[in-house]
Amino acid sequence: MERAEIEKVLHEELERARLFYDAEAKTFHIAIEEMIATDPAHPDRTAPIRLAGEKRTSALDAYSRALNLFIDFIFYRLHY
């Protein structure tokens, strides 16, 4: 595979990971807003936030990995 093709694949993966993270972050913020609007006496009102937070963290990890791979590839390319 040519370097340009590798860069394209890594950039596409980075963009997919960013979009996934953005979607999970939005879901997390919606869960917070919905929790604020719910009855404070509800016994499990924090569960949706906890779940959304875990998914957001997982998406951020995937985005970070994709970003690091892309940066490492670009950095290596510029210096060799």
Secondary structure, DSSP 8 states (H G I E B T S, - for coil): --HHHHHHHHHHHHHHHHHHHHHHHHHHHHHHHHHHHS-TT-TTTTHHHHHHHHHHHHHHHHHHHHHHHHHHHHHHHHH-
